Structure formats: structure tokens, C-alpha cells
Amino acid sequence: MSQIRHIMVIDDDPSIRRLIELILRHEGYRLSLLGSAVGILERARADRPELIITDLMMPQLNGLQLLHVLKAEPDLADIPVILITGAGQQSQVDLALALGATTCLYKPFAQAQFIAAVRTALAGGALSGGDEHAA
């Protein structure tokens, strides 16, 4: 029997959180669902997720700030991060990838594309540029 993988999902939009929750629970993952990245260091240390999925644009602490904070912490820096974002934010996506995001997905994303990105990130891989950026 394999271990149930733990994923933390951070998005200020409840409908996006719910959509991601439905997809990932159907795939058998254990989830921590957050509406804000505020307090992320404490929560990540307590929950020990194997992957973080976060929106790029959020109030208070956005996805880029979250990446910067996580990657500066030696005990959290290795957690892969998938960012999800709306179209038209390519410069921020490029910066997110430079800061250490595993990949960025544009909304709306196909369910199969999303699941593939999650599986790749959990396997320790990074998606190469191209398809994951397609809307």
C-alpha cells in the first residue's frame, strides 16, 4: 500500500479551491486548504506538505512573495510549488520560475494537464517550458 501524499492548496478564491479540492481528492491526495498565504511558514512546518499549489495573485501575500519566503527557509525550500494564474502575467510567471516554482499553470487549465503537473512535481521533476503555460 502506498503512502497518501499531502498537498497544500492556497487560493483566495473559494471556487478555485473547491475545484482543486475535488480533482485532488478524487486522485486520493490528502489536502490542506488555505484561503491566504499569511502564516505560511508556520503552517507549512506544522503540516509538512509534499507539494504546495498556490495562486499567483492574492491579497496580503501573493504567490511570488510566498515563493520568496519559502525558498529562503532551509527546511521548506525543497517543497515543490505549482503556481496557477490568469492569462497576461507572463513576466510574473517568468519571475516565479526563476524564484524556484516547479511550474506555472494558466487558468483555465485542463484537468489532465493539472494532474500531470501535480504528479510530475511530486515525483521530483520540473515541467519544461511550453505546454504548462498554454491557456
FIPAPA-348691 format. One record per residue: residue number from 1; residue in three letters; x, y, z of N, C-alpha, C in turn. Coordinates in Angstrom, 1 decimal, decimal comma. Layout:
% residues N
+-----+-----+--------+--------+--------+--------+--------+--------+--------+--------+--------+
|   i |  aa |    n_u |    n_v |    n_w |   ca_u |   ca_v |   ca_w |    c_u |    c_v |    c_w |
+-----+-----+--------+--------+--------+--------+--------+--------+--------+--------+--------+
| NUM | ALA |      X |      Y |      Z |      X |      Y |      Z |      X |      Y |      Z |
...
+-----+-----+--------+--------+--------+--------+--------+--------+--------+--------+--------+
***
This chain:
% residues 135
+-----+-----+--------+--------+--------+--------+--------+--------+--------+--------+--------+
|   i |  aa |    n_u |    n_v |    n_w |   ca_u |   ca_v |   ca_w |    c_u |    c_v |    c_w |
+-----+-----+--------+--------+--------+--------+--------+--------+--------+--------+--------+
|   1 | MET |    0,8 |   -1,2 |    0,0 |    0,0 |    0,0 |    0,0 |    0,9 |    1,2 |    0,0 |
|   2 | SER |    0,6 |    2,2 |   -0,9 |    1,4 |    3,4 |   -0,9 |    0,9 |    4,4 |    0,0 |
|   3 | GLN |    1,8 |    5,3 |    0,4 |    1,6 |    6,4 |    1,3 |    0,7 |    7,5 |    0,6 |
|   4 | ILE |   -0,3 |    8,0 |    1,4 |   -1,1 |    9,1 |    0,8 |   -0,3 |   10,4 |    0,8 |
|   5 | ARG |   -0,2 |   11,0 |   -0,3 |    0,6 |   12,2 |   -0,5 |   -0,1 |   13,4 |    0,0 |
|   6 | HIS |    0,5 |   14,4 |    0,6 |   -0,1 |   15,6 |    1,2 |    0,2 |   16,8 |    0,4 |
|   7 | ILE |   -0,8 |   17,5 |    0,0 |   -0,7 |   18,7 |   -0,8 |   -1,4 |   19,9 |   -0,1 |
|   8 | MET |   -0,7 |   21,0 |   -0,1 |   -1,3 |   22,3 |    0,5 |   -1,8 |   23,1 |   -0,7 |
|   9 | VAL |   -3,0 |   23,6 |   -0,7 |   -3,6 |   24,4 |   -1,7 |   -3,9 |   25,8 |   -1,1 |
|  10 | ILE |   -3,4 |   26,8 |   -1,7 |   -3,6 |   28,2 |   -1,3 |   -4,2 |   29,0 |   -2,4 |
|  11 | ASP |   -5,4 |   29,5 |   -2,2 |   -6,1 |   30,3 |   -3,2 |   -7,1 |   31,1 |   -2,5 |
|  12 | ASP |   -7,2 |   32,4 |   -2,7 |   -8,2 |   33,3 |   -2,1 |   -9,6 |   33,1 |   -2,7 |
|  13 | ASP |   -9,7 |   32,4 |   -3,8 |  -11,0 |   32,2 |   -4,5 |  -11,6 |   30,9 |   -4,1 |
|  14 | PRO |  -12,7 |   30,9 |   -3,3 |  -13,2 |   29,6 |   -2,8 |  -13,6 |   28,7 |   -3,9 |
|  15 | SER |  -14,1 |   29,2 |   -5,1 |  -14,5 |   28,3 |   -6,1 |  -13,3 |   27,6 |   -6,8 |
|  16 | ILE |  -12,2 |   28,2 |   -6,9 |  -10,9 |   27,6 |   -7,4 |  -10,4 |   26,6 |   -6,4 |
|  17 | ARG |  -10,4 |   26,9 |   -5,1 |  -10,0 |   26,0 |   -4,0 |  -10,9 |   24,7 |   -4,1 |
|  18 | ARG |  -12,2 |   24,9 |   -4,3 |  -13,1 |   23,8 |   -4,3 |  -12,9 |   22,9 |   -5,5 |
|  19 | LEU |  -12,6 |   23,5 |   -6,7 |  -12,3 |   22,8 |   -7,9 |  -11,1 |   21,9 |   -7,7 |
|  20 | ILE |  -10,0 |   22,6 |   -7,2 |   -8,8 |   21,8 |   -7,0 |   -9,0 |   20,7 |   -6,0 |
|  21 | GLU |   -9,7 |   21,0 |   -4,9 |  -10,0 |   20,0 |   -3,9 |  -10,7 |   18,8 |   -4,5 |
|  22 | LEU |  -11,7 |   19,0 |   -5,3 |  -12,4 |   17,9 |   -6,0 |  -11,5 |   17,1 |   -6,8 |
|  23 | ILE |  -10,7 |   17,7 |   -7,6 |   -9,8 |   17,0 |   -8,5 |   -8,8 |   16,2 |   -7,7 |
|  24 | LEU |   -8,2 |   16,8 |   -6,7 |   -7,1 |   16,1 |   -6,0 |   -7,6 |   15,1 |   -5,0 |
|  25 | ARG |   -8,8 |   15,3 |   -4,4 |   -9,4 |   14,2 |   -3,5 |   -9,7 |   13,0 |   -4,3 |
|  26 | HIS |  -10,3 |   13,3 |   -5,5 |  -10,6 |   12,1 |   -6,4 |   -9,4 |   11,3 |   -6,8 |
|  27 | GLU |   -8,2 |   12,0 |   -6,8 |   -7,0 |   11,3 |   -7,1 |   -6,3 |   10,7 |   -5,9 |
|  28 | GLY |   -7,0 |   10,9 |   -4,7 |   -6,5 |   10,2 |   -3,5 |   -5,5 |   11,0 |   -2,6 |
|  29 | TYR |   -5,4 |   12,3 |   -2,9 |   -4,4 |   13,0 |   -2,1 |   -5,1 |   13,6 |   -0,8 |
|  30 | ARG |   -4,2 |   13,8 |    0,2 |   -4,6 |   14,4 |    1,4 |   -4,3 |   15,9 |    1,3 |
|  31 | LEU |   -5,3 |   16,8 |    1,7 |   -5,1 |   18,2 |    1,4 |   -5,2 |   19,1 |    2,7 |
|  32 | SER |   -4,5 |   20,2 |    2,6 |   -4,7 |   21,3 |    3,5 |   -5,1 |   22,5 |    2,6 |
|  33 | LEU |   -6,2 |   23,0 |    2,9 |   -6,8 |   24,1 |    2,1 |   -6,8 |   25,4 |    2,8 |
|  34 | LEU |   -6,1 |   26,4 |    2,2 |   -6,0 |   27,7 |    2,8 |   -6,5 |   28,8 |    1,9 |
|  35 | GLY |   -7,1 |   29,9 |    2,4 |   -7,6 |   31,0 |    1,7 |   -6,6 |   32,1 |    1,6 |
|  36 | SER |   -5,5 |   32,0 |    2,3 |   -4,5 |   33,0 |    2,3 |   -3,1 |   32,4 |    2,6 |
|  37 | ALA |   -2,1 |   33,0 |    2,1 |   -0,7 |   32,6 |    2,4 |   -0,1 |   33,2 |    3,7 |
|  38 | VAL |   -0,9 |   34,0 |    4,3 |   -0,4 |   34,6 |    5,6 |   -0,2 |   33,5 |    6,6 |
|  39 | GLY |    1,0 |   33,5 |    7,2 |    1,3 |   32,5 |    8,2 |    1,8 |   31,2 |    7,6 |
|  40 | ILE |    2,2 |   31,3 |    6,3 |    2,6 |   30,1 |    5,6 |    3,8 |   29,3 |    6,2 |
|  41 | LEU |    4,7 |   30,0 |    6,7 |    5,9 |   29,3 |    7,3 |    5,4 |   28,4 |    8,5 |
|  42 | GLU |    4,6 |   28,9 |    9,4 |    4,2 |   28,1 |   10,5 |    3,3 |   26,9 |   10,0 |
|  43 | ARG |    2,4 |   27,2 |    9,1 |    1,5 |   26,2 |    8,6 |    2,3 |   25,1 |    7,8 |
|  44 | ALA |    3,2 |   25,5 |    7,0 |    4,0 |   24,5 |    6,2 |    4,8 |   23,7 |    7,2 |
|  45 | ARG |    5,4 |   24,2 |    8,2 |    6,2 |   23,5 |    9,2 |    5,3 |   22,5 |    9,9 |
|  46 | ALA |    4,1 |   22,9 |   10,3 |    3,2 |   22,1 |   11,0 |    2,6 |   20,9 |   10,1 |
|  47 | ASP |    2,2 |   21,3 |    8,9 |    1,5 |   20,3 |    8,0 |    2,5 |   19,4 |    7,2 |
|  48 | ARG |    3,7 |   20,0 |    7,0 |    4,7 |   19,3 |    6,2 |    4,2 |   18,8 |    4,8 |
|  49 | PRO |    3,6 |   19,7 |    4,0 |    3,1 |   19,2 |    2,7 |    4,3 |   18,8 |    1,8 |
|  50 | GLU |    4,0 |   17,9 |    0,9 |    4,9 |   17,4 |   -0,1 |    4,9 |   18,2 |   -1,4 |
|  51 | LEU |    3,8 |   19,1 |   -1,5 |    3,7 |   20,0 |   -2,6 |    2,8 |   21,1 |   -2,2 |
|  52 | ILE |    3,1 |   22,3 |   -2,7 |    2,2 |   23,5 |   -2,5 |    1,7 |   24,0 |   -3,8 |
|  53 | ILE |    0,4 |   24,2 |   -3,9 |   -0,2 |   24,7 |   -5,1 |   -0,8 |   26,1 |   -4,7 |
|  54 | THR |   -0,4 |   27,1 |   -5,3 |   -0,9 |   28,5 |   -4,9 |   -1,2 |   29,3 |   -6,1 |
|  55 | ASP |   -2,2 |   30,2 |   -5,9 |   -2,5 |   31,3 |   -6,9 |   -1,4 |   32,3 |   -6,9 |
|  56 | LEU |   -1,1 |   32,9 |   -8,0 |   -0,1 |   33,9 |   -8,1 |   -0,6 |   35,2 |   -7,6 |
|  57 | MET |   -1,8 |   35,6 |   -7,9 |   -2,4 |   36,9 |   -7,5 |   -3,3 |   36,7 |   -6,3 |
|  58 | MET |   -2,9 |   37,1 |   -5,1 |   -3,7 |   37,0 |   -3,9 |   -3,4 |   38,3 |   -3,1 |
|  59 | PRO |   -4,4 |   38,7 |   -2,3 |   -4,1 |   39,9 |   -1,4 |   -3,2 |   39,5 |   -0,2 |
|  60 | GLN |   -2,6 |   40,4 |    0,4 |   -1,7 |   40,3 |    1,5 |   -0,4 |   39,7 |    1,2 |
|  61 | LEU |   -0,4 |   38,4 |    0,8 |    0,9 |   37,7 |    0,4 |    0,6 |   37,0 |   -0,9 |
|  62 | ASN |    1,2 |   37,4 |   -2,0 |    0,9 |   36,8 |   -3,3 |    1,9 |   35,6 |   -3,5 |
|  63 | GLY |    1,7 |   35,0 |   -4,6 |    2,5 |   33,8 |   -4,9 |    3,9 |   34,0 |   -5,0 |
|  64 | LEU |    4,3 |   35,2 |   -5,6 |    5,8 |   35,5 |   -5,7 |    6,4 |   35,7 |   -4,3 |
|  65 | GLN |    5,7 |   36,4 |   -3,5 |    6,1 |   36,6 |   -2,1 |    6,2 |   35,3 |   -1,3 |
|  66 | LEU |    5,2 |   34,5 |   -1,5 |    5,2 |   33,1 |   -0,9 |    6,4 |   32,3 |   -1,3 |
|  67 | LEU |    6,7 |   32,3 |   -2,6 |    7,9 |   31,6 |   -3,1 |    9,2 |   32,1 |   -2,5 |
|  68 | HIS |    9,3 |   33,4 |   -2,4 |   10,5 |   34,1 |   -1,8 |   10,7 |   33,6 |   -0,4 |
|  69 | VAL |    9,6 |   33,7 |    0,4 |    9,6 |   33,3 |    1,8 |   10,0 |   31,8 |    2,0 |
|  70 | LEU |    9,3 |   30,9 |    1,2 |    9,6 |   29,5 |    1,3 |   11,0 |   29,1 |    0,9 |
|  71 | LYS |   11,4 |   29,7 |   -0,2 |   12,8 |   29,3 |   -0,7 |   13,9 |   29,8 |    0,2 |
|  72 | ALA |   13,6 |   30,8 |    1,1 |   14,6 |   31,3 |    2,0 |   14,7 |   30,5 |    3,2 |
|  73 | GLU |   13,8 |   29,5 |    3,4 |   13,9 |   28,7 |    4,6 |   14,4 |   27,3 |    4,3 |
|  74 | PRO |   15,6 |   27,0 |    4,9 |   16,2 |   25,7 |    4,6 |   15,4 |   24,5 |    4,7 |
|  75 | ASP |   14,5 |   24,5 |    5,8 |   13,7 |   23,3 |    6,0 |   12,4 |   23,2 |    5,1 |
|  76 | LEU |   12,2 |   24,3 |    4,4 |   11,0 |   24,3 |    3,5 |   11,3 |   24,5 |    2,0 |
|  77 | ALA |   12,6 |   24,9 |    1,7 |   13,0 |   25,3 |    0,4 |   12,8 |   24,2 |   -0,7 |
|  78 | ASP |   12,8 |   22,9 |   -0,2 |   12,7 |   21,8 |   -1,2 |   11,3 |   21,4 |   -1,5 |
|  79 | ILE |   10,3 |   22,1 |   -0,9 |    8,9 |   21,7 |   -1,2 |    8,6 |   22,3 |   -2,6 |
|  80 | PRO |    8,2 |   21,4 |   -3,5 |    7,9 |   21,9 |   -4,9 |    6,6 |   22,8 |   -4,8 |
|  81 | VAL |    6,6 |   23,8 |   -5,7 |    5,5 |   24,8 |   -5,7 |    5,0 |   24,9 |   -7,1 |
|  82 | ILE |    3,7 |   24,7 |   -7,3 |    3,0 |   24,9 |   -8,6 |    2,2 |   26,2 |   -8,4 |
|  83 | LEU |    2,4 |   27,2 |   -9,3 |    1,6 |   28,4 |   -9,3 |    0,5 |   28,3 |  -10,4 |
|  84 | ILE |   -0,7 |   28,8 |  -10,0 |   -1,7 |   28,9 |  -11,0 |   -2,1 |   30,4 |  -11,1 |
|  85 | THR |   -2,4 |   30,8 |  -12,4 |   -2,6 |   32,2 |  -12,6 |   -3,5 |   32,5 |  -13,8 |
|  86 | GLY |   -4,0 |   33,7 |  -13,9 |   -4,7 |   34,1 |  -15,1 |   -3,8 |   34,4 |  -16,2 |
|  87 | ALA |   -4,4 |   34,6 |  -17,4 |   -3,6 |   34,9 |  -18,6 |   -3,0 |   36,4 |  -18,5 |
|  88 | GLY |   -2,0 |   36,6 |  -19,3 |   -1,5 |   38,0 |  -19,3 |   -0,5 |   38,4 |  -18,3 |
|  89 | GLN |    0,1 |   37,4 |  -17,6 |    1,0 |   37,7 |  -16,5 |    2,4 |   37,0 |  -16,8 |
|  90 | GLN |    2,8 |   37,0 |  -18,0 |    4,0 |   36,2 |  -18,4 |    5,2 |   36,7 |  -17,6 |
|  91 | SER |    5,4 |   38,0 |  -17,4 |    6,6 |   38,4 |  -16,7 |    6,6 |   37,9 |  -15,3 |
|  92 | GLN |    5,5 |   37,8 |  -14,7 |    5,4 |   37,3 |  -13,3 |    5,6 |   35,8 |  -13,3 |
|  93 | VAL |    5,1 |   35,1 |  -14,3 |    5,4 |   33,7 |  -14,4 |    6,8 |   33,4 |  -14,6 |
|  94 | ASP |    7,5 |   34,2 |  -15,5 |    9,0 |   34,0 |  -15,6 |    9,7 |   34,2 |  -14,3 |
|  95 | LEU |    9,3 |   35,3 |  -13,6 |    9,9 |   35,5 |  -12,3 |    9,7 |   34,4 |  -11,3 |
|  96 | ALA |    8,5 |   33,9 |  -11,3 |    8,1 |   32,7 |  -10,4 |    9,0 |   31,5 |  -10,7 |
|  97 | LEU |    9,2 |   31,2 |  -12,0 |   10,0 |   30,1 |  -12,3 |   11,5 |   30,4 |  -11,9 |
|  98 | ALA |   11,9 |   31,6 |  -12,1 |   13,3 |   32,0 |  -11,6 |   13,5 |   31,9 |  -10,1 |
|  99 | LEU |   12,4 |   32,1 |   -9,4 |   12,4 |   32,0 |   -7,9 |   12,3 |   30,6 |   -7,4 |
| 100 | GLY |   12,0 |   29,7 |   -8,3 |   12,0 |   28,3 |   -7,9 |   10,7 |   27,5 |   -8,0 |
| 101 | ALA |    9,7 |   28,1 |   -8,6 |    8,5 |   27,4 |   -8,8 |    8,7 |   26,2 |   -9,7 |
| 102 | THR |    8,1 |   25,1 |   -9,5 |    8,2 |   23,9 |  -10,3 |    7,6 |   24,1 |  -11,7 |
| 103 | THR |    6,4 |   24,7 |  -11,7 |    5,8 |   25,1 |  -12,9 |    4,7 |   26,1 |  -12,6 |
| 104 | CYS |    4,1 |   26,7 |  -13,7 |    3,0 |   27,6 |  -13,6 |    1,9 |   27,1 |  -14,6 |
| 105 | LEU |    0,7 |   27,1 |  -14,1 |   -0,4 |   26,7 |  -15,0 |   -1,3 |   27,9 |  -15,1 |
| 106 | TYR |   -1,8 |   28,2 |  -16,4 |   -2,7 |   29,2 |  -16,6 |   -4,2 |   28,7 |  -16,5 |
| 107 | LYS |   -5,0 |   29,5 |  -15,8 |   -6,4 |   29,2 |  -15,7 |   -7,1 |   29,7 |  -17,0 |
| 108 | PRO |   -8,1 |   29,0 |  -17,5 |   -8,5 |   27,7 |  -17,0 |   -7,5 |   26,6 |  -17,5 |
| 109 | PHE |   -7,3 |   25,7 |  -16,7 |   -6,4 |   24,6 |  -17,0 |   -7,2 |   23,3 |  -17,2 |
| 110 | ALA |   -6,8 |   22,4 |  -18,1 |   -7,4 |   21,1 |  -18,3 |   -7,1 |   20,2 |  -17,1 |
| 111 | GLN |   -8,1 |   19,4 |  -16,7 |   -7,9 |   18,5 |  -15,5 |   -6,7 |   17,6 |  -15,7 |
| 112 | ALA |   -6,6 |   17,0 |  -16,9 |   -5,5 |   16,1 |  -17,2 |   -4,1 |   16,8 |  -17,1 |
| 113 | GLN |   -4,0 |   18,1 |  -17,6 |   -2,8 |   18,9 |  -17,5 |   -2,5 |   19,1 |  -16,1 |
| 114 | PHE |   -3,5 |   19,5 |  -15,3 |   -3,3 |   19,8 |  -13,8 |   -2,8 |   18,5 |  -13,1 |
| 115 | ILE |   -3,4 |   17,4 |  -13,3 |   -3,0 |   16,2 |  -12,6 |   -1,6 |   15,8 |  -13,1 |
| 116 | ALA |   -1,2 |   15,9 |  -14,3 |    0,1 |   15,6 |  -14,8 |    1,1 |   16,5 |  -14,1 |
| 117 | ALA |    0,8 |   17,8 |  -14,0 |    1,7 |   18,7 |  -13,3 |    1,9 |   18,3 |  -11,8 |
| 118 | VAL |    0,9 |   17,9 |  -11,2 |    1,0 |   17,5 |   -9,8 |    1,8 |   16,3 |   -9,7 |
| 119 | ARG |    1,6 |   15,3 |  -10,5 |    2,3 |   14,0 |  -10,4 |    3,8 |   14,3 |  -10,7 |
| 120 | THR |    4,1 |   15,1 |  -11,7 |    5,5 |   15,4 |  -12,0 |    6,2 |   16,1 |  -10,9 |
| 121 | ALA |    5,5 |   17,1 |  -10,3 |    6,1 |   17,8 |   -9,1 |    6,3 |   16,9 |   -7,9 |
| 122 | LEU |    5,4 |   16,0 |   -7,7 |    5,6 |   15,0 |   -6,6 |    6,7 |   14,0 |   -6,8 |
| 123 | ALA |    6,9 |   13,8 |   -8,1 |    8,0 |   12,8 |   -8,5 |    9,3 |   13,5 |   -8,5 |
| 124 | GLY |    9,4 |   14,8 |   -8,2 |   10,6 |   15,5 |   -8,1 |   11,1 |   16,1 |   -9,4 |
| 125 | GLY |   10,2 |   16,2 |  -10,4 |   10,5 |   16,7 |  -11,7 |   10,0 |   18,1 |  -11,8 |
| 126 | ALA |   10,5 |   18,8 |  -12,8 |   10,0 |   20,1 |  -13,2 |    9,6 |   20,0 |  -14,7 |
| 127 | LEU |    8,5 |   20,6 |  -15,0 |    8,0 |   20,6 |  -16,3 |    8,8 |   21,6 |  -17,1 |
| 128 | SER |    9,2 |   21,3 |  -18,3 |    9,9 |   22,2 |  -19,2 |    9,0 |   23,3 |  -19,7 |
| 129 | GLY |    9,5 |   24,4 |  -20,1 |    8,7 |   25,5 |  -20,7 |    7,9 |   25,0 |  -21,8 |
| 130 | GLY |    6,7 |   25,6 |  -22,0 |    5,9 |   25,2 |  -23,1 |    4,5 |   24,9 |  -22,8 |
| 131 | ASP |    4,1 |   23,6 |  -22,8 |    2,7 |   23,2 |  -22,6 |    2,0 |   23,7 |  -21,4 |
| 132 | GLU |    2,7 |   23,7 |  -20,2 |    2,1 |   24,1 |  -19,0 |    1,7 |   25,5 |  -19,0 |
| 133 | HIS |    2,3 |   26,3 |  -19,9 |    2,0 |   27,7 |  -20,0 |    0,8 |   28,0 |  -20,9 |
| 134 | ALA |    0,4 |   27,0 |  -21,6 |   -0,7 |   27,2 |  -22,6 |   -2,1 |   27,4 |  -21,9 |
| 135 | ALA |   -2,8 |   28,3 |  -22,4 |   -4,1 |   28,6 |  -21,8 |   -5,1 |   27,6 |  -22,3 |
+-----+-----+--------+--------+--------+--------+--------+--------+--------+--------+--------+
***
